[in-house]
Amino acid sequence: MCAKEVKEDIRGVAMEMAGLVEYQKDSVVSRTLISKKVGTITAFAFDEGQGLSEHTAPYDATVLVLDGEVEITIEGEPLTLRAGGMAIMPANRPHALVATRRFKMLLIMIRE
């Protein structure tokens, strides 16, 4: 997975969300937009077939799909999301995702 840190201050600037990160063949690309002690907002672009293997996180994580289609599995139950869709992956519960078509998302994690 490629990670791209924000080099410019994007606060107070109008942006097209789907343009925050670009697709790369056979890759997952991420760009951290905000990283604070209390939480993060990260944009991701997944090529078709790419994903994140099953894992848990200590905090709820909100997925906002900006483009394409993803299958998210939470505790073995699949959810299909398309552009404009959203799901909250609960803390401490196993989840995974795979791009059924290439897709982009914002991942918002707020720490307690």
SVG drawing of the C-alpha trace seen along z (x, -y; Angstrom):
<svg xmlns="http://www.w3.org/2000/svg" viewBox="-25 -28 30 43">
<polyline fill="none" stroke="black" stroke-width="0.4" points="0.0,0.0 1.3,-3.5 0.8,-6.2 0.9,-9.9 1.1,-12.4 -0.6,-15.8 2.1,-18.3 -0.2,-21.3 -2.7,-22.7 -6.1,-21.8 -8.2,-23.3 -10.6,-26.0 -10.1,-24.9 -12.9,-23.5 -12.0,-20.1 -13.6,-17.4 -13.5,-14.4 -13.0,-11.8 -9.9,-13.7 -8.2,-13.5 -6.4,-10.3 -5.8,-8.5 -6.0,-4.9 -2.9,-2.9 -2.9,0.5 -3.0,3.5 -2.5,1.2 -4.1,-0.4 -3.2,-4.1 -3.9,-6.2 -3.5,-9.9 -3.8,-11.1 -5.8,-14.3 -6.0,-14.9 -4.0,-13.1 -4.7,-14.3 -4.5,-12.7 -8.3,-12.4 -8.7,-10.9 -7.8,-10.6 -9.4,-11.1 -7.7,-9.2 -8.6,-8.9 -8.1,-5.6 -8.2,-4.3 -8.3,-0.5 -7.9,1.1 -10.3,3.8 -9.6,7.0 -7.5,5.1 -8.5,5.0 -7.7,5.1 -7.6,8.5 -9.6,9.2 -8.5,7.3 -9.9,5.4 -9.5,1.8 -9.9,0.4 -12.2,-2.4 -15.3,-2.6 -14.3,-3.4 -16.6,-5.1 -16.3,-4.3 -17.7,-6.8 -17.6,-5.5 -16.8,-8.2 -16.5,-6.1 -16.9,-2.5 -18.0,0.5 -16.7,2.4 -17.8,5.4 -17.2,5.0 -17.5,8.0 -18.2,7.4 -18.1,10.5 -18.7,12.6 -21.7,10.6 -21.1,9.0 -22.3,5.5 -22.1,4.0 -21.6,0.3 -21.5,-2.0 -20.6,-5.7 -22.6,-7.7 -22.8,-4.7 -21.6,-4.6 -21.0,-2.0 -19.6,-2.1 -17.3,0.8 -17.7,1.3 -14.6,1.3 -13.1,4.6 -15.1,6.6 -13.4,8.4 -13.9,6.7 -12.3,6.8 -13.0,5.2 -12.4,6.0 -12.9,3.8 -15.5,5.6 -14.9,2.7 -12.2,0.2 -13.3,-2.2 -12.4,-5.3 -13.3,-6.0 -12.8,-8.3 -12.0,-6.5 -12.8,-8.4 -11.6,-7.2 -12.4,-9.0 -10.5,-7.8 -12.1,-7.8"/>
</svg>
